[in-house]
Amino acid sequence: MSDILTKDDLRQFGLLLINDLRKIVEKAEINEKDTIHPEWLKSRVVRKLMDMSPGSLQNLRVTGKVRFKKVLGSYYYNKQDLSNLFSEDK
């Protein structure tokens, strides 16, 4: 006897698959927070913590005041360099 798949079967399978993928992504995001090196912060985190615009952050990068890394289109900034910006005696 052969089983026949219907559109409803495929739709239900798709919904189950999407739900499983969401769980995997959520779990990966939680684990990622534990494994990312805390000395490097993503651009949006830096902007939020320091309450600065993307342009201001780009200025720091271009002038060489902070070290950065570009990984797959995202910029990461050195946390120590950002701290030193405000602790330097001038």
C-alpha atoms as one frame of an Amber mdcrd trajectory, in Angstrom:
protein
   0.000   0.000   0.000   1.472   3.368  -0.967   1.144   6.483   1.118   0.015
   9.572  -0.720   1.213  12.961   0.440  -1.225  15.809   0.295  -0.636  19.543
   0.257  -1.832  19.641   3.865   0.782  17.037   4.821   3.515  19.142   3.215
   2.198  22.322   4.823   2.171  20.669   8.250   5.685  19.316   7.704   6.850
  22.807   6.691   5.403  24.325   9.864   7.097  21.683  12.005  10.386  22.273
  10.203  10.169  26.052  10.699   9.396  25.574  14.386  12.398  23.274  14.810
  14.664  25.734  12.987  13.504  28.580  15.245  14.391  26.522  18.312  17.844
  25.769  16.899  18.495  29.437  16.091  17.326  30.582  19.535  19.566  28.021
  21.205  22.513  29.061  19.016  21.977  32.735  19.933  22.055  31.881  23.637
  25.215  29.779  23.218  26.805  32.469  21.037  26.609  34.971  23.886  28.631
  32.604  26.059  31.284  31.846  23.438  31.916  35.238  21.820  35.084  36.838
  23.072  33.973  39.615  25.387  36.861  41.845  24.364  35.243  42.429  20.947
  31.842  44.115  20.681  29.559  44.338  17.680  28.789  47.785  16.230  25.194
  47.960  17.412  26.220  47.003  20.954  28.872  49.732  21.003  26.427  52.322
  19.646  23.836  51.376  22.244  26.283  51.305  25.168  27.942  54.577  24.213
  24.825  56.259  22.836  26.512  57.243  19.595  25.523  57.401  15.958  26.868
  55.069  13.292  28.804  58.023  11.859  30.545  58.754  15.147  31.557  55.129
  15.465  32.836  55.152  11.895  34.906  58.254  12.754  36.590  56.384  15.595
  37.342  53.543  13.210  38.661  55.734  10.376  40.864  57.849  12.642  42.367
  54.717  14.190  41.282  55.520  17.736  39.880  52.037  18.211  40.912  48.690
  16.818  38.292  46.857  14.798  37.745  43.684  12.843  35.383  43.188   9.945
  33.829  39.744   9.858  31.297  38.894   7.154  30.226  42.520   6.786  29.914
  43.233  10.521  32.346  45.383  12.452  33.632  44.357  15.870  35.385  46.850
  18.136  37.957  46.274  20.849  36.344  46.825  24.234  39.588  47.962  25.894
  40.189  50.611  23.221  36.683  51.981  23.789  37.294  52.139  27.538  40.626
  53.898  26.995  38.920  56.664  24.999  37.418  58.024  28.198  40.173  57.204
  30.671  43.094  58.862  28.878  44.629  61.886  30.577  44.734  64.753  28.131
